[in-house]
Amino acid sequence: MWHRVPRPEDGRVTEIIAGLYMSPLEFFAVLGAAALVVARWLPPAARPRVTIGAGAVLVLSAIVLSVVGIRWQMLPVLAGAAVALPFALSPVLRRRTDGRPAWRARWWLALPGSVACVGLIAAGPVAAWAFPVPVFPEPSGRFAVGTRVAQWTDPRRPESFTADPHDRRTVVVQLWYPARKSPAGAQRAQYLGRTEREARIVSDALAREVGLPGFLVDGVPRARTHAVFNAPVAGGSGRFPVVLFSPGSGGVRTQNTAWAEELASHGYVVAALDHPYDSAAVVLADGRTIHAKTASTGDRDQDDELAAGWTAVRAADLSFVLTQLDQVGRGEITGALTGRLDTSRVAVTGHSMGGAAALRAARQDRRFDAVIDLDGYPHGSTSTPLHQPTLALTQAITPGADPRYLPRLTKALGRSTATSYRLTIPGAAHLTFMDGPLYLPPVPSIVGSLGRAQSPHVVAATTLAFLDITLRHEPGDLAGVLSAYGDLSVHHPDNSR
């Protein structure tokens, strides 16, 4: 099976082999390299033809790959082929020049070298499978998806991460929205940034955040999504419900792109935030890059206090962005979405620390009508009740998890004056609730065991069901839908508060 994904270099479409996540050129290079090694073990009459054909395929593929860009996953393939090539071609060339049979090593001498070359060549597809160029799932809704980026500064809030008394808090927001269908061949939005430069800056910063060498995930900034930058908004005069999103600690606004595109295709506008000095890297409109300053100290009590402060900043960012979006909806800020946002129907969401920020923002700002916490530990006080319906998605709790997590989350949901839901999804890990399963190695402890296709589907299906009922007031058995995906706990409202 093949997937079609746009190439970032020139916007054209490249085929990617599903499962292996390799382009045809890479696939042919692997086949050519493997055939060179296998030729040694074929019957004498077949060896010259196979060797010459395999060598030609390999060389041509390598030349074209060197022009369009060779991924690091192909380096062991080319190394294995380079070792095998002289030994494969030497007998053929000697036979053709002097007509005498060429000397060939005994099989027991050739076998170790052949095995080593095959091991190097096989390492390429394995590496491409473990660290692929992510292929984003096709949105299932009736709308095409557009995206655009805004940068807003809050004149009333000093920037708490700098010493400059005149510095004011600035946030970068990416919007995904229902759009008109773009012409065939329209360039899709690059993942992680507006430009390839921004995508690579963000990718390198994210890799540093988790202690990975940047080259391991160099396929991530090559990816294209399904949205089109600045696409015209879907026709009609209807207004779309709004969903605000805050990423995890060190996370970035694009980290849940698959989820955002799915929601937008179903008629929601998703506004995801970069939190400067907290997000791994934020590229501003003037080209400056702000890197994260938040870091754990290793002391649990001190880290809890710091996290509560960072969560408060994020919550204030979310409320500020809602104010800006409300002005867009009412025409006070003009743009493509003027008059198309329904800020009387707003959900606040987040992953990890962003989930904690969503809970806090909802407590402080009653303009938010619903809350979604994607595996976020509730930092700060939980004594103030929530007044909005809340959905908390969690991974299966293991012995290594913070023992305070579930009790604090249960307490937060239990103090709500609206019905709230906690859904534990079997096979999920903390990074299941973002785009990580699309491009990280499928190791259950890292991204869960749901798989690259099922992970984004589960997160989107459960949150869409919740949003359709809480924001659009569509009829349905929400508990029945959610319970099909995992272990559900329903917290009924305590109306005495």
N, C-alpha and C positions, 0 to 999 in steps of 0.2 A: 504493500500500500504506500502511496505517495501523498505528501502534503505539499501545497503550494504556499510559499511564504516570500514576501518581497525582500530583495537584497538591499541593505542600506547603502551600498556603494553607488548604485545608479538607479534604484527604484524598480528595476526589472524583477521578474519573478523567478525564483529558483525552486526546483523540486527538492523536497526533503523526504528521505525514505523513513516512513513511520517506524518507530521502535529503535532504529539505529541513529536517527537524527543526523544523517549524512547526505550531502548533495551527490548528484550523479557523478560529478568529477571525482569527488572523494571516494565514492564507491568503486569507480573504475580503477582508480589508483590502487586501492586495496586489492582488487581482483588481479590487476597486472602484477603487483608485487608477489601475491600468493602464487600465481602461475609460474613466475620465474623460479620459485623454490621447488614447486612440484615437478617442473620440467626435468629436473635431475633424475627423477624416479620413474619417468615414463619409458616405454619401449624406444629403442634407438631411432626407429624411423620417424617417430612423432616428436622427438626432442627439438630438432631445429625449428620446425614450424611453430611449435608452442613458444619456444624461447624468443623468436623474432617477433611474433605477434604480441606476446606479453610485454616485451621490452618497449615496443612501439606504443602500446596503450599506456604504459606507465610513464614514459617520457613525455608524451603529449599531455597527459593529465597533469603531470607535475609542472609543465611549462605554463599551462593555462591557470593552474592554481597559484603559481607565483605571481601572475598578473593580477588576479582578482583578490588575492590574499589567502595565505595558507594558515589555517588554524593550528594551534599547537598540538591538537589531537592527531594530526597527520605526521608529525615529526618522527615518531617511532616507526610508522609505516615506511617512510622514506629511508630511514636508517636501515631497517631490515632489507629493503630492496637494494640499497647501495652496497650492502655486504654481499648479497646474493648475486648481483648483476655481473661482476667480473667472472665469477666461477661458472655462471650460466652461459655467458657469451664466449668465453675463451675456447671451449671445445668446438663450438660452431664456427668461429672465425678461423681456427687452425685447420679444420677440415676443409674449409672453402679455399684457403690459400695454398696448401701443399698437397691436399688430397689424401693425407695420411690420417688414420684414426687418432684422435687426440687422447692423451692420457687422462684418465678419470680416477679420482680417489676411490679407494675401497669404500663399500657402503658403510662399514662400521666407523670409518673416519668421517664420512660425509654426514652421517645421521645427526651427531650433536650440533653441527653448524646449521643444518636444515631446521632442526627443532628450535634453535635459538632465533633464527630468522622468522619462523612462523610465530613465535612468541612475541617478537617485536611488532610484527604486522598485525597480529590480533589485538595488541594493546590499543591500536588506533580506534577501531570500532567500539571497544569497551569504554575508552575515554570519551568518545563522542556521545555514547549512551549515558554516561554518568554526568557529563557536563555539557549539555546540548545548547544549541541556539533554541530558546524557548519557542514553542508553537502555541499560540493562544487559541483557546476554544472559540468556535464560531458563536457569536451571540444568538440566542434562540428567539428573541422578541421580534415584533413586526417592524420596529424602527431600525434604520441605519444609525450609526453612532458618530457623533462629532466630538471634538475636544478642543479646548482652548485654555490658555494660561493667563491668570491675572496676578498682579502684585499690588497689595494694598498696605498702607501705613496708617497706624492708629495714632492720631495726633495727641490723644489723651494719655497714652501709656508710655512711660520711659522704658527703654530696653534694659532689662535687669541683668543681662549677661555682659554688658560693657560698662566702663566707667564714665563714658561721655554723657554729661547731663542733658545734652541736646539730642541724643540719639533716641529715636522713637521706634516702637515695635513694628516690624514689617513682616508680613507673611506672604508666601507664594501659594497660590491656589490653582489647582487644575480642575477644570470642569469637564465632565462627560455628559452628553445630553442627546436626546432624540433628534436625529437629523434627517434631512432629505437624502435619498440615495445618490451617491456620488457617481460620476461617469466611470465607465470601465477604464481600468488602468490608473485611477487616481492614487497618488502616493499615500500610503498608510502612515500613521504617526509612529515615530520611532519610540521604542520603549526606553524609559528612564529619563528622557529629556526631549527638549524641543529640537536640539541639534545633535549630531554625532559627538561633537566635543562635550556637550553637557552630559550626554549619556555615559561617556567614558569616565568623566570626572566622578559622576555619581556611582558608577559601577566599582571604580577603584576604591572609593571611600567606603562603600558597603562591604567590600572584601576586607578592608583593613579593620572594620568594626568587629568582624567575626574571626579575625586572625588568619584569613586565607590569602595566599599570593594572588595578586590581581589577574595573572594570566589564566588561572584555572576557570574563571568565569568570564573570559573575554568574549564568549558567545552571547552573553546577555545584552550588551549594548548594540549588538548586530540585529537584534530582533525588531520586527515591526508588529504592531498591534492591528486591530480591525478598525479603529477609529480613524477619522480623517481630520487633520488640524483645520480649524476654522470653517468646517463644513456648514452650509446653511441649515438653520434650525428647521425641524419638521414643520410642514405646512399646517395651516389652521390657526385658530386663535386660542386654543386651549392652554391652560396653565399646568405645569408639571410639578408634582411633589418634589421636595428637595431632601437629599440625604447628605449630611456632612460626615467626613471621615478623618480620623486622626491616626497616623501610623504608630507602630511600636517604637520603643526606645531605640534611637539611632536610625529608625526607618524613614522612608521618604514618601512623598505624595503618590508616587506611581506604584508602590509595592503591592497594591491590590487592584491592578488594572483589569485583570480578567473579570473580577467581581464587578467593578465599576462599569465595564462595557456591557455586561449582562443586564445590570439594573437599568442602564440607559436605554438599552434596546426594548425594555418593557415600559418605557415612559417615565422614568425618573431622571432627575438631574442630580448627579453625584459631584460634590465639591470636596476634594481631598487636599489636605494642607501639608505643606512643608513647615516645620517649626524651626526657624533659624537657631543655631547653637545647640540644638537637640537632634535634629535630623543629621544624618551622616555628612551630607553636603547639600547646600542650597545655592544654586546659581541664580543671582539676581539679574534684573533686566539690564543693568549697566555692565554685566560681565563679571562682577566680583563673585567669588565663591566663599561662602561662610561654612566652616567646618564645625563639627560637634565639639562642645566643651563639657558636656555632661559625662561623668564617668563614675563608676562604682568605687567605693573606698575599701570594700571588704568587710566593713563593720556593719552588721545587720541593722542596728538601731539608727546609726548615722545615715545609712543608705535609705532607710524608710523615711527619714526626715527630708533628705534631699529629693527623693521621688515624690513626696507629697508636694514639695515646692514646685518641682517641674510640672507635675500634673495640674497645679493651679494655673501656671502660665499657659499650658495647653488649653485648659478650659476657657480661659479668657480669650485666647485666640479663636476658639470655636464660636463664642458669643459674638466677637467682633466680626467674624466672617458672615455670620447670620445677619447681622445688621447691614453689612454691605450688600448681601444678596437681596435683602428686603428692599433696599434702595434701588437695586437693579430691577426687581420685580415691579416697583412702583414708578419706574422711569426717572428716578432722581440720578441714577448713574446709567448713562446710555450705552447700549451695546447690542450685540446680536440677540441676547436673551431678554432684552427689555420687554416687560409685560408678559413674559412667558413663565415666570417662576411663581409657584403658589407657596408663599412662605407662611400660609396658615396651616400647611401640612408638612412638617419638618421632622426628620429623624436625625439623631446624633449617634454616630457609630465610631468604633475604633478597635484596633488590634493591640493586645498586650497593654503597654502603658497608655496607648491611645484609647483602649476600652475603659481604663480607669478615668481618663480625661473626659470621656463621654458621660460616664456616670456622674462625675462631679459637675460638668456643665449642665446636665439636666436638673440636678438639685438646685443649682443657682439661677437657672434661666428657664422659666416656665413656657417660653416660646417654643421650646422643643417638645414635640408631641409624642415621641417614642424614642427608645434607646436600644442599641444593639452593642453588646460587649463581646468581642471575639477573643476569648481566652485571656482576659485582662484581670490582673490582681487589683482589687479596689484599694488604691493608696489613699491615705488621708482618712478623715473622719467618715464613719458610716452612720452616724447618729441621726442626721437629717434624712427624713424619709423621701423616697422617690414618689412622684405623683404621676409618672408616665408609665405605660406598659413597657416592659423591658424583656429582651431576649438575650440570654447569656449562653454562648456556645463554648463548651470546654472540651479539652482533650480528656482521655481516660487518666485518672489520677494514679500515679505510680508511687512507690515508696520514696523515690528521689524528689518528689514534688514538695514544695513548701507546705508543711502541715497546716499553716494558717490560711492557705488560699481558700479552700472550700468553706470553712466556717465563716470567714469574712464575707465571701460572696453570698452565702446563704443568708447571713444577717442583713446584708444590704438589700437583697431581694425581699426578704421577709418583712422589712419595714416599709414596703411600698404600699401606697394607697390604690394602686392599680394592679391588675393581674400580671404576674411576671412568670417567665419560663426559664428554666435552666436545662439545656440539652447537652448531655455528654455523648459525644460521637465516638463509637468504637473504631479503633484504627487510626484515630487522629493524633497528631503531635502538635506542638505549639506553632510550627511553621506551616501546618496544613491550612491555616486560616488566612494565608496570603499567597502570593504567586510562587513562593519557594519550590513547591513540588514540580513546577514546570521546568526548572533549570538546575536544581540541586540533585545530587546523587539520591536515588530512591532508597535511602536507609531509613528504616522505620523510626529509629530514635530521633532522626532529624526532621523528616517531613511526614511521618506516619506511613501507614501501609495501604492507604486507599488507592494510591496510584495517581499518575499524572492527569488522567481524564476525570476520575471520580472526585478527587479533592475539590477542584473548583466547582464542580456540579453540586456537591452536597452543601457547601457554604452558600452558594447562590440560591439554591432551591429553598433552603430553610429560611434565609433572610427575606427572600421575595415573598414567601407565604406570610411571614410576619408583617411585612410592610404593606402588602395588599389589604390585609384585614385591619391593621391599626391606622393607616393613613388614608386608605381609599374606602375603608369600611365595607369591603366586599364580604359577602356571606361565605361561611365556610367553617369547618371544624379544624381550628388551628392546632389544637392539642393532638388531634388524630394525624394531621400531616406531619407535625414535628416528631411524634413518637415513632414514625416509620423510619427515621434516620438514626435513632439512638435511644438512650435512657432519658426520659423526660420527667422533670419535677415541676409541678405547677404550684406557684405561690399566690394564693388568693388574697385580695386586698384586705388590709386592716383599716377599715373606714373610721375607726375611732381616733386616728391620728390627724 
